[in-house]
Amino acid sequence: MSKQVIEYDGEAVGVVVPDEDRLKFLAVKYHVWDLDAQRFRSVDEARAAIRNLLAGQGARNHQIGIAAA
């Protein structure tokens, strides 16, 4: 797997890159900085973490997607 850009509401918020047997999230936007360098089992798990983090910050009615880098 190569790196993948993760988008939130049409804006890139980070990238996941292979790291041993996991994917490491590298934040590129301040509002997801709390997840920077965390490792996930899948892109879906990383997206769920972003969704949960932003829900706690009051973000609603947004979409999270991925784009190939």
C-alpha positions as a printed NumPy array, in Angstrom:
array([[  0.   ,   0.   ,   0.   ],
       [  1.184,   3.482,  -0.781],
       [  0.317,   6.627,   1.118],
       [ -3.27 ,   7.857,   1.039],
       [ -4.567,  11.339,   1.653],
       [ -7.499,  11.518,   4.065],
       [ -9.991,  14.293,   3.439],
       [-12.587,  15.851,   5.705],
       [-15.403,  17.784,   4.069],
       [-13.409,  17.953,   0.839],
       [-10.212,  19.237,   2.487],
       [ -7.07 ,  17.17 ,   3.07 ],
       [ -6.517,  16.775,   6.826],
       [ -3.784,  14.159,   6.815],
       [ -2.029,  11.247,   5.198],
       [ -1.708,   7.606,   6.209],
       [  1.557,   5.899,   5.36 ],
       [  2.612,   2.284,   5.865],
       [  4.49 ,   1.768,   9.147],
       [  5.47 ,  -1.852,   9.815],
       [  2.137,  -3.723,  10.027],
       [  0.006,  -0.604,  10.521],
       [ -0.766,   2.772,   8.979],
       [  0.607,   5.908,  10.592],
       [ -1.509,   9.046,  10.415],
       [  0.34 ,  12.286,   9.685],
       [ -1.829,  15.332,  10.354],
       [ -1.62 ,  18.319,   8.043],
       [ -4.381,  20.374,   9.69 ],
       [ -4.397,  21.661,  13.244],
       [ -7.893,  20.398,  14.118],
       [ -6.734,  16.758,  13.779],
       [ -3.306,  17.276,  15.354],
       [ -4.265,  15.095,  18.34 ],
       [ -4.143,  12.084,  15.999],
       [ -0.725,  12.881,  14.533],
       [  1.633,   9.864,  14.534],
       [ -1.055,   7.475,  15.77 ],
       [ -1.058,   4.064,  14.136],
       [ -4.166,   2.355,  12.792],
       [ -5.009,  -1.085,  11.409],
       [ -6.84 ,   0.35 ,   8.386],
       [ -7.839,   3.517,   6.583],
       [-11.374,   3.006,   7.881],
       [-10.094,   2.939,  11.455],
       [ -8.202,   6.2  ,  10.873],
       [-11.299,   7.811,   9.336],
       [-13.39 ,   6.703,  12.33 ],
       [-10.846,   8.244,  14.712],
       [-11.012,  11.53 ,  12.79 ],
       [-14.798,  11.441,  12.803],
       [-14.861,  10.785,  16.568],
       [-12.318,  13.515,  17.283],
       [-14.145,  16.114,  15.223],
       [-17.54 ,  15.115,  16.624],
       [-16.128,  15.912,  20.057],
       [-15.086,  19.316,  18.731],
       [-18.624,  20.057,  17.58 ],
       [-18.173,  19.33 ,  13.852],
       [-21.366,  18.029,  12.279],
       [-22.701,  17.098,   8.856],
       [-19.309,  16.673,   7.213],
       [-17.943,  13.851,   5.104],
       [-14.61 ,  12.089,   5.422],
       [-13.048,  10.509,   2.356],
       [ -9.748,   9.362,   0.947],
       [ -7.851,  10.307,  -2.147],
       [ -4.942,   8.434,  -3.666],
       [ -1.714,  10.381,  -3.429]])
